[in-house]
Amino acid sequence: MPFPRKNLNDGETMILDLHPHWWYYAPALLSTAVVSILGLTVLSNFDGWQQTTLGSISLGALVLAGGWLVVQVVKWRTTYFVLTSHRVIYREGVVARNGVEIPLERVNNVNFKQTIFERLIGVGDILIESGGQDGQQTFTDIARPMVVQNEIHQALQDYKEGMFRPAPSRTDVADQLERLEALRDRGSLTDAEFELQKRRLLG
């Protein structure tokens, strides 16, 4: 589920649109797998009242572990770390939501932190120091944090140099759509190619 493009400002360009690393829900997934294996072991090695009792306990544990996994996956899908041409955006939550926005003009420093294990699986934390009230913000479970750090540094440089151009106006988009339709009508574009270019144009 991508970050809603309607939340971007006019002239703002999307650079990174990330969910947390899979490690975010790995503990819940591992717990569900372990409980499932234990449940199968009970069914295979016990019978009678022992199987009934231990099976009921295993089933209850599986329901709890499975519920935790579902909750974590839903939270993973609704958690975003977004970098645009103008700001860093963090959003999380399903019903109760919270988030952080850091304009690039306020970013003073960007660091990342990884343990040895986190390096092996490609996850880490991003630390952003800004001139706002919060000072330093830490964003956890970021995939490929070194790459993300480099992207933020590049966005900062581009922002300061004013390299991002405004997004095309509605008139420009309409003109380009007309040209695409003309190419399709002449047979220069297939219907599939036309739809692909149209989706790219409309974002």
C-alpha positions, -999 to 999 in steps of 0.1 A, spaced: 0 0 0 18 31 -12 18 65 6 -12 85 -7 0 109 -34 -29 133 -25 -9 141 7 19 157 -14 20 194 -19 20 211 -53 54 207 -69 65 181 -44 83 150 -58 83 115 -42 118 101 -37 114 72 -12 82 55 -1 91 28 24 74 4 48 94 -9 78 118 -38 72 103 -73 75 121 -76 108 92 -53 121 69 -83 122 94 -111 124 90 -118 162 52 -123 157 58 -145 126 84 -166 145 61 -170 175 32 -182 152 55 -207 135 69 -221 169 34 -225 183 22 -242 151 51 -267 153 44 -274 190 7 -279 182 16 -305 155 40 -322 179 12 -325 205 -12 -340 179 15 -365 168 28 -377 201 -1 -376 225 -35 -391 227 -65 -392 250 -69 -365 276 -33 -354 272 -39 -346 236 -72 -328 243 -57 -307 271 -24 -299 254 -42 -294 221 -66 -268 236 -36 -250 251 -18 -250 218 -49 -238 199 -53 -209 224 -16 -200 220 -19 -202 182 -49 -179 182 -30 -154 203 2 -156 182 -18 -154 150 -37 -124 162 -5 -107 171 9 -115 137 -22 -100 119 -19 -68 140 18 -64 133 13 -69 95 -15 -44 95 6 -19 114 35 -26 90 13 -19 60 1 14 75 35 27 86 54 48 61 88 64 59 86 89 31 113 112 16 101 139 -8 118 168 -25 108 190 4 105 169 36 108 137 55 74 122 65 67 94 90 32 81 95 20 51 116 -13 38 130 -46 23 119 -73 40 139 -53 62 162 -26 77 140 5 98 146 33 111 126 63 133 121 72 158 94 106 173 90 111 200 63 144 195 45 153 231 53 154 222 90 176 191 87 210 196 102 224 161 102 215 125 92 231 94 107 223 57 108 229 30 134 232 -7 129 242 -37 151 262 -65 135 230 -86 133 211 -57 118 238 -53 91 234 -90 82 196 -86 76 198 -51 61 179 -31 88 188 -2 111 178 31 126 179 65 109 187 95 132 178 130 119 189 161 138 167 191 129 163 227 140 128 221 153 115 216 188 121 178 188 158 181 181 167 146 171 142 120 157 150 83 156 132 61 130 136 24 137 133 -7 114 144 11 83 155 -11 54 190 -4 40 196 26 63 229 36 46 211 39 12 183 59 29 209 82 45 225 88 11 191 96 -5 184 121 22 218 138 18 212 140 -20 177 154 -15 191 180 9 217 190 -17 192 192 -45 168 212 -23 195 237 -15 205 240 -51 169 244 -62 172 215 -87 136 203 -83 113 218 -109 76 224 -102 53 195 -112 36 199 -146 5 221 -145 -30 207 -153 -27 223 -187 6 206 -195 -8 172 -184 -39 177 -206 -17 186 -236 5 155 -231 -26 133 -228 -39 147 -261 -6 139 -278 -6 104 -264 -42 98 -277 -31 111 -311 -2 86 -311 -25 58 -302 -50 68 -328 -23 67 -355 -12 33 -343 22 45 -330 12 34 -295 -7 2 -285 -35 5 -260 -13 -11 -233 15 14 -240 -10 42 -239 -24 32 -206 11 28 -191 21 63 -202 -12 77 -190 -7 62 -155 28 75 -153 16 110 -164 -12 111 -139 9 97 -111 
